Amino acid sequence: MHAIVAGNWKMHETARDGGQLAHDIRALLDDAWLRNVTVVVAPPFTALGAVGNALAGSGVALGAQNMHWEDAGAFTGEIAPPMLVELGVHYVILGHSERRRYFGESDDDVRRKVHAALEHGLRPIIAVGETEAQRDAGETDACVTRQTRAALDGVERDRLESIAIAYEPVWAIGTGRNCELQEADRVMSLIKGSTSGLEDVPVLYGGSANPSNFAAYLALQSCRGGLIGGASLDAQTFATMVRLGAEARA
Ligand code: PEP
């Protein structure tokens, strides 16, 4: 089964700079790697068109970082699923901790978005993970179990194959602090066991992954790839991580 290596550009790159970055990434990817790894690039909404153009025909999939659950309506500032589909988007990151923390996204919002994504043929990458306070209070397991179950509530079993889950300990995102390998493996296995039918759903690790530590996560039994933030903004670094993903699955 393929690894998935997804780059979350967050609020970085204008359309022009993003198109250039996508072009640079494309130039560094070896077609042979793409036989073993699904690569997703998720730029800001405004760069989706330019990045989609730069990646056309490359085999690299376009992702969005968020979306609303309604198809249209009076939701100023929001972006609807059909708008993403029209731009050639195939993946959408949902429930990222920055959405939960800074924009008040609830478990129920994430659930609605997951359903809407699936209705429109978009593949959700659902992010779950505990905060540092939750970890310190021994609530990691309860947190990721609750977030996973809530996001998938009501999703029919045969639709789970379109989903990936990213385990992203919030305290490890953008901090340079990594989750210990054994703990990451334990929590990712817990996620797989939290809902029936999830056994074959890809679980990715995210949280300060970089070319030095990524291979070790990929070697974990429970890990099928990575959701990469900061390290996805440099073409060479991201390409190296894609290669590591391919090698892990070769
Ligand atoms: C992320 O934003 O999903 C992420 C994992 O960020 P970083 O790799 O920068 O920690």
Boltz pocket constraint, residues with backbone or C-beta under 6 A from the ligand:
constraints:
  - pocket:
      binder: B
      contacts: [[A, 8], [A, 10], [A, 168], [A, 172], [A, 173], [A, 174], [A, 175], [A, 206], [A, 207], [A, 208], [A, 209], [A, 227], [A, 228], [A, 229], [A, 230], [A, 231]]
      max_distance: 6.0
